[in-house]
């Protein structure tokens, strides 16, 4: 709490988490059940939105690493979220929604990267030992998860009584709180960027083609693809395949964050004692087990206990992973966090393209078989990368 500005960024993260927890679990219900999209047209809608988000957020991330203070960028990203979610609240036209999603929510998608880049800068400039960074970054990620502990459950009741208008108005209000808090209360000592920060001028392609970064990007894209398929499929699977209700969906999405909080703190502490790449490989394997278990569920209540596995792998792949990527480019936290974020968006695009085809052709249950295959591929890639690194170290030691 004594780190300058850190309590404010923690508060900002709560409101940002609330907006996400109200929106993401019900995306497919909004598009398919409220607007009337088919599985395929909804996939196309989300594909275009994610592609736009990748392009816009990449530009914003590179810009943020060149300027002295990210505060104004965070304010603008949050303000764009307000406009985007208000558009979703009051429009049901496919192309109007696509415009709001591609432009305003595309800009808003950079909020996540900017919050964690600011958090990383605050911790780096403090007196904290560098070895403790993963633990405290996981505290920041845990605050985001805290908003998810009750967010989806509350959102399900907002949806029941106020409909999607109320749902998106709450999301817009949360983004407005992010903008106002950042603008009025986030005061930091701003230093002109120079020296090592000039690395921000490196071409993005040169950064991405580094073998370690490239393999991790592919692996995390596979995990994100499975996550996206799961988020799009869960509501439909529970209500149409297992005979559950919207309340079941809200409860299912609320369970993992309850466990994510202690898990993230625990794994964050472990990351100060051991190499993060070992934990990342463990997370990919747990994800494979989780999606394999979902494939065999027969009732909504079966999913409740399985969601603990979701909390385990999310705590690693969405918690430690942020610091893990930032360590690749320690002087470019905006670009590094955005690379991680863009691997999620690339996975989103693949998931959006596949969801309609798999769900329409093979059913909602087989979507989880696909998720298991993607996470298995991620685990294999990460294990192969770890083995390659060990062989290089041994070769260097014997030379």
VEXLUM-407225 format. One line per 10 residues: number of its first residue (from 0); their letters; for each residue x, z, y negated of N, C-alpha, C. Coordinates in steps of 0.1 Angstrom, whole numbers. Example, Ala and Ser with C-alpha at 12.3 -4.5 7.8 and 13.67 -1.06 7.14 Angstrom:
residues 2
0 = as = 132,78,57,123,78,45,132,78,33 | 128,71,22,137,71,11,129,79,0 $
END
This chain:
residues 399
0 = xxxxxxxxxx = 8,0,12,0,0,0,9,0,-13 | 21,4,-11,30,4,-23,37,-10,-26 | 35,-20,-18,40,-33,-20,32,-40,-31 | 38,-44,-41,31,-50,-53,22,-62,-49 | 9,-60,-52,0,-71,-49,-6,-71,-35 | 1,-64,-26,-4,-66,-12,-18,-60,-9 | -21,-48,-15,-35,-44,-13,-46,-54,-18 | -42,-61,-29,-52,-71,-34,-53,-83,-24 | -42,-87,-18,-43,-98,-9,-50,-94,4 | -49,-81,7,-57,-76,19,-72,-77,16 $
10 = xxxxxxxxxx = -76,-73,4,-90,-74,0,-95,-88,-1 | -86,-97,-6,-90,-111,-6,-92,-116,8 | -84,-112,17,-85,-117,31,-98,-112,37 | -103,-100,34,-115,-96,39,-127,-105,35 | -128,-108,22,-138,-117,18,-137,-131,23 | -125,-136,25,-123,-149,31,-127,-149,45 | -124,-138,52,-128,-136,66,-143,-136,68 | -150,-129,58,-164,-129,59,-170,-143,58 | -165,-151,49,-171,-164,47,-169,-172,60 | -157,-171,66,-155,-178,79,-164,-173,90 $
20 = xxxxxxxxxx = -165,-160,91,-173,-154,102,-188,-157,101 | -193,-161,89,-207,-164,87,-209,-179,90 | -199,-187,89,-201,-202,90,-197,-207,104 | -185,-204,109,-179,-211,120,-188,-209,133 | -193,-197,136,-200,-196,149,-213,-204,149 | -218,-208,138,-231,-215,137,-230,-229,133 | -218,-235,132,-216,-249,128,-224,-259,136 | -223,-257,149,-230,-267,158,-245,-265,157 | -250,-253,156,-264,-251,154,-270,-257,141 | -262,-256,130,-266,-262,118,-266,-277,119 $
30 = xxxxxxxxxx = -256,-283,124,-255,-298,124,-265,-304,134 | -266,-298,146,-274,-304,157,-289,-299,155 | -291,-286,153,-305,-281,154,-312,-282,140 | -304,-280,129,-310,-279,116,-310,-293,109 | -299,-300,109,-298,-313,103,-303,-324,112 | -302,-322,125,-307,-332,134,-297,-342,139 | -284,-338,138,-274,-347,143,-274,-347,158 | -269,-358,164,-266,-357,179,-253,-351,181 | -250,-348,194,-236,-343,197,-225,-352,192 | -228,-365,193,-217,-375,189,-216,-376,174 $
40 = xxxxxxxxxx = -227,-377,167,-226,-378,152,-221,-365,146 | -224,-354,152,-218,-341,148,-203,-341,149 | -199,-346,161,-184,-347,163,-178,-356,153 | -184,-367,150,-178,-376,140,-178,-369,126 | -189,-362,123,-189,-355,110,-178,-345,109 | -175,-337,119,-165,-327,119,-151,-334,119 | -150,-345,126,-137,-353,127,-133,-357,113 | -142,-364,106,-139,-369,92,-136,-357,83 | -143,-346,84,-141,-334,76,-127,-329,78 | -123,-328,91,-110,-322,94,-98,-331,90 $
50 = xxxxxxxxxx = -100,-344,91,-90,-354,87,-87,-353,72 | -98,-351,65,-97,-350,50,-90,-336,47 | -94,-326,55,-88,-313,52,-73,-313,55 | -68,-320,65,-54,-321,68,-46,-328,56 | -52,-339,52,-45,-347,41,-45,-338,28 | -56,-332,24,-57,-325,12,-48,-312,13 | -49,-305,24,-41,-292,25,-26,-295,25 | -22,-306,31,-8,-309,31,-3,-312,17 | -10,-319,9,-6,-321,-5,-6,-308,-12 | -16,-299,-10,-16,-287,-17,-5,-278,-13 $
60 = xxxxxxxxxx = -1,-278,0,9,-269,5,23,-273,-1 | 26,-286,-1,38,-291,-7,39,-287,-21 | 28,-288,-29,28,-285,-43,30,-270,-45 | 24,-262,-36,25,-247,-38,39,-242,-36 | 47,-249,-28,61,-245,-25,70,-249,-37 | 65,-257,-46,73,-262,-58,70,-254,-70 | 59,-247,-71,55,-241,-84,58,-226,-83 | 60,-219,-94,64,-205,-94,54,-195,-88 | 41,-198,-91,30,-189,-87,19,-196,-80 | 15,-191,-68,4,-197,-60,-10,-193,-65 $
70 = xxxxxxxxxx = -11,-183,-74,-23,-177,-78,-34,-187,-82 | -30,-196,-91,-40,-206,-96,-45,-215,-85 | -36,-218,-75,-40,-227,-64,-50,-220,-55 | -48,-207,-53,-57,-199,-45,-71,-198,-51 | -71,-196,-64,-83,-196,-72,-91,-209,-71 | -84,-220,-72,-91,-233,-72,-96,-236,-58 | -88,-232,-47,-93,-234,-34,-105,-226,-31 | -106,-214,-35,-118,-205,-33,-130,-211,-41 | -127,-215,-53,-138,-221,-61,-144,-234,-54 | -135,-242,-48,-140,-253,-41,-149,-249,-29 $
80 = xxxxxxxxxx = -145,-238,-23,-153,-232,-12,-167,-229,-17 | -168,-223,-29,-181,-219,-34,-190,-232,-35 | -185,-242,-41,-192,-255,-43,-196,-261,-30 | -186,-261,-20,-189,-267,-7,-200,-260,0 | -200,-247,1,-210,-240,8,-224,-240,2 | -224,-241,-12,-237,-242,-19,-243,-256,-15 | -234,-266,-14,-239,-279,-10,-245,-279,4 | -239,-271,13,-245,-270,27,-258,-262,26 | -259,-252,17,-271,-244,16,-284,-252,12 | -282,-262,3,-293,-268,-3,-295,-283,1 $
90 = xxxxxxxxxx = -286,-289,9,-288,-303,13,-289,-304,28 | -297,-314,32,-298,-317,46,-295,-332,49 | -290,-339,39,-287,-353,40,-273,-354,46 | -272,-362,57,-259,-363,64,-247,-367,55 | -249,-377,47,-238,-383,39,-235,-374,27 | -245,-367,22,-242,-357,11,-234,-346,17 | -238,-341,28,-231,-330,35,-216,-334,38 | -215,-347,43,-202,-352,46,-193,-352,34 | -198,-356,23,-190,-356,10,-186,-342,6 | -195,-332,7,-192,-318,3,-182,-313,13 $
100 = xxxxxxxxxx = -183,-316,26,-174,-311,36,-160,-317,34 | -159,-330,32,-146,-337,31,-139,-333,19 | -146,-332,7,-139,-330,-5,-137,-315,-8 | -148,-308,-10,-147,-294,-15,-143,-285,-3 | -148,-286,9,-144,-277,19,-130,-282,24 | -126,-294,22,-113,-299,25,-102,-292,16 | -106,-290,3,-97,-282,-6,-97,-268,-2 | -109,-263,1,-110,-248,5,-103,-245,17 | -100,-255,26,-93,-252,38,-79,-247,36 | -74,-249,24,-60,-245,21,-60,-230,17 $
110 = xxxxxxxxxx = -71,-224,16,-72,-209,12,-64,-201,22 | -66,-204,35,-60,-196,46,-44,-197,44 | -39,-209,43,-24,-210,42,-19,-203,29 | -26,-204,18,-22,-198,6,-22,-183,7 | -32,-177,13,-33,-162,14,-21,-157,22 | -18,-164,33,-7,-159,42,7,-163,36 | 8,-173,28,20,-176,22,23,-166,11 | 13,-162,3,15,-152,-7,18,-139,0 | 12,-135,11,15,-123,18,29,-123,23 | 34,-134,28,48,-135,33,58,-133,21 $
120 = xxxxxxxxxx = 55,-139,9,64,-138,-2,64,-124,-7 | 53,-117,-7,53,-103,-11,61,-94,-2 | 60,-96,11,67,-88,20,82,-91,19 | 86,-104,18,100,-108,17,107,-102,5 | 99,-101,-6,105,-96,-19,105,-81,-19 | 99,-74,-10,98,-59,-10,111,-54,-3 | 112,-41,-2,123,-34,4,122,-33,19 | 112,-40,25,109,-39,39,120,-46,47 | 125,-40,58,135,-46,67,129,-59,73 | 136,-70,73,131,-83,77,125,-82,92 $
130 = xxxxxxxxxx = 131,-73,100,126,-72,114,112,-68,114 | 107,-61,104,93,-56,104,83,-66,99 | 87,-78,95,78,-88,89,67,-91,99 | 70,-94,112,59,-98,121,48,-87,122 | 52,-75,122,42,-64,123,33,-64,110 | 39,-65,98,30,-64,86,22,-77,84 | 28,-88,88,20,-100,87,8,-99,97 | 10,-93,108,-1,-91,117,-12,-81,112 | -7,-72,103,-17,-63,96,-26,-72,87 | -19,-81,80,-27,-90,72,-37,-99,80 $
140 = xxxxxxxxxx = -32,-103,92,-41,-111,101,-52,-102,107 | -49,-89,109,-59,-80,114,-70,-78,104 | -67,-77,92,-77,-76,81,-87,-88,82 | -81,-99,84,-90,-111,86,-99,-109,98 | -93,-104,109,-101,-102,121,-112,-91,119 | -109,-81,110,-118,-71,107,-131,-76,102 | -131,-86,94,-143,-92,88,-151,-99,99 | -145,-102,111,-152,-108,122,-158,-98,131 | -155,-85,129,-160,-75,138,-176,-74,137 | -180,-76,125,-195,-75,122,-201,-87,116 $
150 = xxxxxxxxxx = -192,-96,111,-197,-108,104,-207,-117,112 | -203,-121,124,-212,-130,132,-225,-123,135 | -225,-110,139,-237,-103,142,-246,-102,130 | -241,-99,118,-249,-98,106,-254,-112,103 | -245,-122,105,-249,-136,101,-261,-140,110 | -262,-136,122,-273,-140,131,-286,-134,126 | -286,-122,119,-298,-117,114,-301,-124,100 | -291,-127,92,-293,-135,80,-299,-148,84 | -294,-154,94,-300,-167,99,-314,-165,103 | -317,-154,110,-331,-152,115,-341,-150,103 $
160 = xxxxxxxxxx = -337,-143,93,-347,-140,82,-345,-149,70 | -333,-155,67,-331,-163,55,-328,-177,58 | -326,-180,71,-322,-194,75,-308,-198,71 | -305,-210,72,-292,-215,69,-289,-215,54 | -300,-215,45,-298,-214,31,-291,-200,28 | -297,-189,34,-291,-176,31,-277,-175,37 | -275,-181,49,-262,-181,55,-251,-186,46 | -253,-198,41,-243,-205,33,-242,-199,19 | -253,-193,14,-252,-187,1,-243,-174,2 | -244,-167,13,-235,-156,15,-220,-160,16 $
170 = xxxxxxxxxx = -218,-172,23,-204,-177,24,-199,-181,11 | -207,-187,3,-203,-191,-11,-200,-179,-19 | -208,-169,-18,-206,-156,-26,-193,-150,-22 | -189,-150,-9,-177,-144,-5,-165,-152,-11 | -166,-165,-11,-155,-173,-17,-154,-170,-32 | -166,-168,-39,-166,-165,-53,-158,-151,-55 | -160,-142,-46,-153,-129,-47,-138,-131,-46 | -134,-140,-37,-120,-143,-35,-114,-149,-48 | -121,-158,-55,-116,-164,-67,-116,-154,-78 | -126,-145,-80,-126,-135,-90,-116,-125,-89 $
180 = xxxxxxxxxx = -114,-119,-77,-104,-109,-74,-90,-114,-76 | -88,-126,-71,-75,-132,-73,-72,-134,-88 | -81,-140,-95,-79,-143,-110,-77,-130,-118 | -85,-120,-115,-84,-108,-124,-74,-97,-120 | -72,-96,-107,-64,-85,-102,-51,-88,-95 | -49,-100,-91,-36,-104,-84,-25,-107,-95 | -18,-96,-98,-7,-98,-108,6,-96,-101 | 15,-106,-102,28,-105,-95,39,-109,-105 | 51,-104,-103,63,-108,-110,66,-122,-105 | 65,-132,-114,68,-146,-110,82,-150,-113 $
190 = xxxxxxxxxx = 89,-155,-103,103,-160,-105,103,-175,-103 | 111,-181,-112,112,-195,-111,119,-199,-98 | 113,-209,-91,119,-213,-78,131,-222,-80 | 141,-219,-72,153,-227,-73,161,-225,-60 | 173,-230,-60,182,-228,-49,176,-233,-36 | 174,-224,-26,169,-227,-13,155,-233,-14 | 147,-229,-24,134,-234,-25,134,-249,-27 | 145,-255,-31,146,-270,-33,144,-277,-19 | 144,-270,-8,141,-276,5,127,-281,5 | 119,-276,-4,105,-281,-4,104,-296,-7 $
200 = xxxxxxxxxx = 116,-302,-12,116,-316,-14,119,-324,-1 | 122,-318,10,124,-325,22,111,-332,26 | 112,-345,31,101,-352,36,94,-344,47 | 81,-344,47,73,-337,58,76,-343,72 | 78,-356,72,82,-362,85,95,-356,91 | 105,-354,82,117,-349,87,116,-335,92 | 107,-327,86,105,-314,91,98,-314,104 | 87,-322,105,79,-322,117,86,-327,130 | 96,-336,128,103,-342,139,114,-334,145 | 117,-322,139,126,-313,145,120,-309,159 $
210 = xxxxxxxxxx = 128,-310,170,122,-308,183,114,-296,185 | 120,-284,181,113,-271,183,99,-271,175 | 99,-276,163,87,-276,155,77,-286,161 | 81,-298,165,72,-308,171,66,-303,184 | 73,-297,193,67,-293,206,58,-282,203 | 61,-272,194,52,-262,191,39,-267,184 | 40,-277,176,29,-283,170,19,-289,180 | 25,-296,190,17,-302,201,10,-291,209 | 18,-281,212,12,-270,220,1,-263,213 | 3,-260,200,-7,-253,193,-19,-262,190 $
220 = xxxxxxxxxx = -17,-275,189,-28,-285,188,-37,-285,201 | -30,-284,212,-38,-283,225,-46,-270,225 | -40,-259,221,-48,-246,221,-59,-247,211 | -57,-253,199,-67,-255,189,-78,-264,194 | -75,-274,201,-85,-283,207,-95,-275,216 | -89,-266,224,-97,-258,233,-106,-248,225 | -100,-243,214,-107,-234,206,-119,-241,199 | -117,-253,194,-127,-261,188,-138,-264,197 | -135,-269,209,-145,-272,219,-153,-260,222 | -146,-248,223,-153,-236,226,-163,-232,215 $
230 = xxxxxxxxxx = -158,-233,202,-167,-229,191,-179,-238,190 | -177,-251,193,-188,-260,192,-198,-258,204 | -192,-255,215,-200,-255,228,-207,-241,230 | -201,-230,225,-206,-217,230,-221,-215,227 | -225,-218,214,-239,-216,211,-248,-225,219 | -244,-237,222,-252,-246,230,-252,-242,244 | -241,-238,249,-239,-233,263,-248,-221,266 | -247,-212,257,-255,-199,259,-270,-202,258 | -274,-209,248,-289,-211,246,-295,-221,255 | -288,-232,259,-293,-243,266,-289,-243,281 $
240 = xxxxxxxxxx = -278,-237,284,-273,-237,298,-276,-224,305 | -274,-213,297,-276,-200,303,-289,-193,299 | -297,-199,290,-310,-194,286,-309,-182,277 | -299,-181,269,-297,-170,260,-304,-173,246 | -301,-164,237,-307,-165,223,-297,-165,212 | -301,-167,200,-292,-166,189,-285,-153,187 | -293,-142,191,-287,-129,190,-276,-127,201 | -277,-133,212,-266,-134,222,-254,-140,217 | -256,-151,210,-245,-159,204,-238,-150,194 | -245,-144,185,-239,-135,175,-231,-124,181 $
250 = xxxxxxxxxx = -236,-118,191,-229,-107,198,-217,-112,205 | -218,-123,211,-206,-129,218,-195,-132,208 | -198,-137,197,-187,-140,187,-182,-127,180 | -190,-116,181,-186,-104,174,-177,-95,183 | -177,-97,196,-169,-89,205,-154,-91,203 | -148,-103,203,-134,-104,203,-127,-97,191 | -133,-98,178,-126,-92,167,-125,-77,169 | -134,-70,176,-133,-56,178,-120,-52,185 | -117,-61,195,-105,-58,203,-93,-65,196 | -95,-75,188,-83,-82,182,-76,-72,173 $
260 = xxxxxxxxxx = -83,-63,166,-76,-54,157,-65,-45,164 | -68,-38,174,-57,-30,181,-47,-40,188 | -52,-51,193,-43,-60,200,-33,-66,190 | -38,-70,179,-29,-76,169,-18,-66,164 | -23,-54,162,-13,-44,158,-3,-41,169 | -8,-41,181,1,-39,193,11,-50,195 | 6,-63,194,15,-74,196,24,-76,184 | 19,-72,172,28,-72,160,40,-63,162 | 37,-51,167,48,-41,170,57,-47,181 | 51,-53,191,60,-58,202,69,-69,196 $
270 = xxxxxxxxxx = 64,-77,186,72,-88,181,84,-83,173 | 84,-70,169,96,-64,163,106,-60,173 | 102,-59,186,111,-55,197,115,-66,206 | 109,-77,206,112,-88,215,110,-101,208 | 115,-112,214,113,-125,207,99,-130,208 | 94,-136,197,80,-140,195,77,-151,205 | 86,-159,209,83,-171,217,78,-166,231 | 83,-155,236,78,-150,249,63,-146,248 | 60,-140,236,46,-136,235,37,-148,233 | 42,-158,226,34,-170,224,31,-177,238 $
280 = xxxxxxxxxx = 41,-177,247,39,-183,260,28,-175,268 | 29,-162,266,19,-153,273,5,-156,267 | 4,-158,254,-9,-161,248,-15,-174,254 | -7,-184,256,-12,-197,261,-17,-195,275 | -10,-187,283,-14,-185,297,-27,-177,297 | -29,-167,289,-41,-159,289,-53,-168,284 | -50,-178,275,-61,-187,271,-66,-195,283 | -56,-200,291,-60,-208,303,-69,-200,312 | -66,-187,314,-74,-178,323,-88,-176,317 | -88,-174,303,-101,-172,296,-111,-184,298 $
290 = xxxxxxxxxx = -106,-196,296,-115,-207,297,-118,-210,311 | -109,-208,320,-113,-209,334,-124,-200,338 | -124,-187,333,-134,-177,336,-148,-182,330 | -147,-187,318,-160,-192,312,-167,-202,320 | -159,-211,327,-165,-222,335,-174,-216,346 | -171,-204,351,-178,-199,362,-189,-189,358 | -192,-187,345,-202,-177,341,-216,-183,344 | -225,-173,347,-239,-177,351,-250,-171,342 | -246,-161,333,-255,-155,324,-248,-150,311 | -256,-149,300,-249,-146,287,-241,-133,288 $
300 = xxxxxxxxxx = -246,-123,296,-239,-110,296,-226,-111,304 | -224,-121,312,-211,-123,318,-200,-125,308 | -204,-132,297,-194,-136,287,-189,-124,279 | -197,-113,278,-193,-102,270,-180,-97,274 | -177,-94,287,-164,-88,291,-153,-99,290 | -157,-111,293,-147,-122,293,-141,-124,279 | -149,-120,269,-145,-122,255,-132,-113,252 | -130,-103,260,-118,-95,258,-105,-103,260 | -106,-113,269,-95,-122,271,-93,-131,259 | -104,-135,253,-104,-142,240,-96,-135,230 $
310 = xxxxxxxxxx = -99,-122,228,-93,-113,219,-78,-113,221 | -74,-112,234,-60,-111,238,-52,-124,233 | -57,-135,237,-49,-147,233,-50,-151,218 | -62,-148,212,-63,-150,198,-54,-141,190 | -52,-129,195,-43,-119,188,-29,-125,187 | -25,-132,197,-12,-138,198,-11,-152,191 | -19,-161,195,-18,-175,190,-23,-176,175 | -31,-166,171,-36,-167,157,-30,-156,148 | -22,-147,155,-16,-136,147,-1,-138,146 | 6,-135,156,20,-137,156,25,-151,153 $
320 = xxxxxxxxxx = 16,-161,156,20,-175,154,22,-178,140 | 16,-171,131,18,-174,116,32,-171,112 | 37,-159,116,51,-155,113,60,-164,121 | 56,-167,133,64,-176,142,67,-189,135 | 57,-195,129,59,-208,122,67,-206,109 | 64,-195,102,71,-193,90,85,-190,92 | 89,-185,103,104,-183,106,111,-196,108 | 104,-207,111,110,-220,112,115,-225,98 | 107,-222,88,110,-226,74,108,-214,65 | 117,-204,65,115,-192,58,114,-193,43 $
330 = xxxxxxxxxx = 120,-204,37,120,-206,23,108,-215,19 | 100,-219,28,88,-228,25,76,-222,32 | 71,-210,28,60,-204,35,47,-211,34 | 45,-218,23,33,-226,22,33,-238,32 | 44,-245,32,45,-257,42,44,-252,56 | 52,-241,59,52,-236,73,38,-231,77 | 31,-223,69,18,-219,72,8,-230,74 | 10,-240,65,2,-252,66,4,-260,78 | 17,-261,83,19,-268,96,11,-261,107 | 12,-248,107,4,-241,117,-11,-244,115 $
340 = xxxxxxxxxx = -16,-243,103,-30,-245,100,-34,-260,104 | -25,-269,101,-28,-283,104,-28,-286,119 | -20,-278,126,-21,-280,141,-35,-276,146 | -41,-266,139,-54,-262,142,-64,-273,138 | -62,-279,126,-71,-290,122,-70,-302,131 | -57,-305,135,-56,-317,144,-63,-314,157 | -62,-301,162,-70,-298,174,-85,-298,171 | -89,-295,159,-103,-296,156,-107,-311,157 | -99,-320,152,-103,-334,152,-105,-339,167 | -95,-335,175,-96,-339,189,-108,-333,196 $
350 = xxxxxxxxxx = -110,-320,193,-122,-314,198,-135,-320,194 | -136,-324,181,-148,-330,176,-150,-343,183 | -139,-351,185,-141,-364,192,-145,-362,206 | -140,-352,213,-143,-350,227,-156,-343,230 | -161,-335,221,-172,-326,224,-184,-334,228 | -188,-344,219,-200,-351,222,-199,-359,235 | -188,-365,237,-186,-373,249,-187,-364,262 | -180,-353,262,-180,-344,274,-194,-338,276 | -199,-332,265,-212,-325,266,-223,-334,270 | -224,-346,264,-234,-356,268,-233,-362,282 $
360 = xxxxxxxxxx = -220,-364,286,-218,-371,298,-217,-361,310 | -211,-349,308,-208,-340,319,-214,-326,318 | -221,-324,306,-227,-311,305,-219,-301,298 | -226,-290,292,-219,-280,284,-209,-272,293 | -212,-270,305,-203,-262,314,-189,-269,315 | -189,-282,317,-176,-289,319,-168,-290,307 | -173,-286,296,-165,-285,284,-154,-275,286 | -158,-264,293,-148,-253,295,-137,-257,305 | -140,-266,314,-130,-271,323,-120,-279,315 | -124,-287,305,-115,-294,296,-107,-284,288 $
370 = xxxxxxxxxx = -113,-274,283,-105,-263,275,-94,-258,284 | -97,-255,296,-87,-249,305,-75,-259,307 | -78,-272,308,-67,-281,310,-59,-282,298 | -65,-282,286,-57,-282,273,-48,-270,272 | -53,-258,275,-44,-247,274,-33,-246,285 | -36,-252,296,-26,-253,307,-15,-262,302 | -18,-273,295,-8,-282,290,0,-275,279 | -6,-267,271,1,-259,261,11,-249,267 | 7,-242,277,15,-233,284,27,-240,290 | 25,-251,296,36,-259,303,46,-263,292 $
380 = xxxxxxxxxx = 42,-268,281,51,-273,270,59,-261,265 | 53,-250,263,60,-238,257,70,-232,267 | 66,-232,280,76,-228,290,88,-237,291 | 85,-250,290,96,-260,291,105,-259,279 | 99,-256,267,107,-254,255,116,-242,256 | 111,-231,261,118,-219,263,130,-221,273 | 127,-228,284,138,-231,294,148,-239,288 | 145,-249,280,154,-258,273,163,-250,264 | 158,-241,256,166,-233,247,176,-224,255 | 171,-218,266,180,-210,274,191,-218,280 $
390 = xxxxxxxxx = 189,-230,284,199,-239,290,209,-242,279 | 205,-244,267,214,-248,256,223,-236,252 | 217,-224,253,225,-211,250,235,-209,261 | 231,-211,273,241,-210,284,252,-220,283 | 248,-232,280,259,-243,278,268,-240,267 | 263,-234,256,272,-231,245,281,-219,248 | 276,-210,256,284,-198,260,295,-202,269 | 292,-212,278,302,-216,288,312,-226,282 | 309,-232,270,318,-242,264,331,-235,258 $
END
